């Protein structure tokens, strides 16, 4: 069953009616029923196109959080072969919000690391909704060191509201773990590529996004704080998240203009959740292109340019 967002209510009514008519047509109740269903399908397709052509920043946040979007595990299963998960930070525990391991992309060995949100209630709780604790970032650091030792490109798949803000996480050094993960991204010699596949929230995302190239899916978002959190701080009212979303400049299109996102990956009409296979294929194509581009650059120069790029963030202004 399709999960509809609040701004898709009119679309859900049309598609629901079309589904009813198709069911009736199968029963042979009316010869004209199928043609009516096809007319409604065409109307729904046009409406879907119109809606997604003019999404606001807040609506893009909702799409980025859609429960049916493909998650990290879906991309790994579809794009990588011989995936061998590696667990634990060799210090405290295994964090299931972060998954990573050795794999092959187009036959070449890589290290792939990403946030996993889960796909149903049980798995979301297991993966802590993609919100990593310090041990998750320390695991990523361990895997980056391993990749650097063996000359393997690192691929990050970012999809998190932010790092887990719990008391235990703070006691175990959440901010220090995030800072060290960010520093490790900037200091290793191998290529570092990052793709925001859903939400890129706060330092929890930056820790995996200090890369040679950063790509974002068309309806993904990436910001220093969630719109709700921003509204709560600035206006003491989380209900003003729409205004906050516009002010944060968190869409892929805004960030591409600002020079933060290097590439924007087109999504199927209606978002990645409408055609998961096509969305995953688009990510694979972009990742292949990014790898070819960064592998042409000498390792020392690549690392230097990566650091310069990260330090220079914020110097560009959004064009009027």
C-alpha positions, 0 to 999 in steps of 0.5 A, a space after each residue: 500500500 502506498 503511503 501518502 504524504 499530507 500534500 498528496 491527499 488529492 492524489 491519494 483520492 484519485 489513485 484510490 478511485 482508479 484502483 477500485 475501478 480496476 478491481 471492478 473491471 477484473 470482475 467484469 461488472 462494466 466494460 467501460 470501467 477499465 477505460 475510466 480507470 485509465 483516465 484517472 491514472 493519466 490524471 493522477 500521473 499529471 497531478 503527481 508531476 505537477 506536485 513534485 515540480 513545485 515542492 517547498 523546502 518543508 515538503 522536500 523534508 517530508 519526502 526525504 523522510 518517507 518511510 518507503 524510500 530505499 535505505 542504506 541496506 537496499 542500496 548495498 544489496 542492489 549496487 554492491 557485491 560480496 558485501 562483508 559486514 564488519 562490526 564493532 568499534 573495538 572499544 565499547 559496542 556494536 552500533 546497528 545504526 551504522 552498517 559498513 563493510 568490504 564490498 565490490 562496486 563494478 567488480 572493484 573493492 571498496 569500503 561502504 559505510 552508511 546509516 541504516 534506518 530500518 523499514 518497519 517498526 521492529 527494524 527501526 528500533 533495532 537500528 535506532 532510526 539511523 541515529 548513531 551513538 559514539 561507537 557507530 562513528 568509532 566503527 566508521 573510523 576503524 573501517 576508514 583506517 582499514 580502507 586507507 591501509 589497503 587502498 580502498 575507496 570509501 563510499 558513504 550513504 548518509 541518511 540520518 536525522 542526526 547523531 543520537 542525543 541520549 545521555 549515554 551517548 554524551 557520556 561516551 563522547 558523542 561530539 568527540 567521536 563525530 569530530 574524529 570521524 570528520 577528521 578521519 574523512 579529511 586525512 585518509 589518502 584514499 578517495 572518499 565519496 558521500 551520497 545523501 540518500 534521505 536526510 543529512 542531519 547535523 554533525 551526524 551527517 557531516 561525520 560521513 560527508 566530508 568527502 572528495 565529492 558529495 552527491 544528493 538525491 533530488 529530494 534529499 535534504 542536508 542541514 546543520 539542524 532539523 527544521 523543527 529543532 531550528 524553529 524551536 530554538 529561534 522562535 520557541 515554536 516547533 510549528 514554524 518548521 516550514 519557515 525554518 526549512 526555507 531559511 536553512 537552505 537545506 534542499 539539494 538544489 540550494 546546496 548545489 548552488 552553494 557549492 556544498 553538494 557537487 551533484 544532484 541525482 534525479 529521482 523518479 517522478 514522485 520521489 525515490 519511494 515511487 520507483 525504488 529500482 530506478 532511484 537506486 540505479 541512478 545512484 549507482 550511475 552517479 557513484 560510478 561517475 564520481 569514482 572515475 573522476 576522483 581516481 584520476 587525481 593524485 592521492 596527495 593532491 586529492 587529500 589536499 583539495 578535499 581539506 580545502 573544499 571542506 574548510 572553504 564551505 560557507 564562503 559562497 553566497 546563494 545567488 539571488 
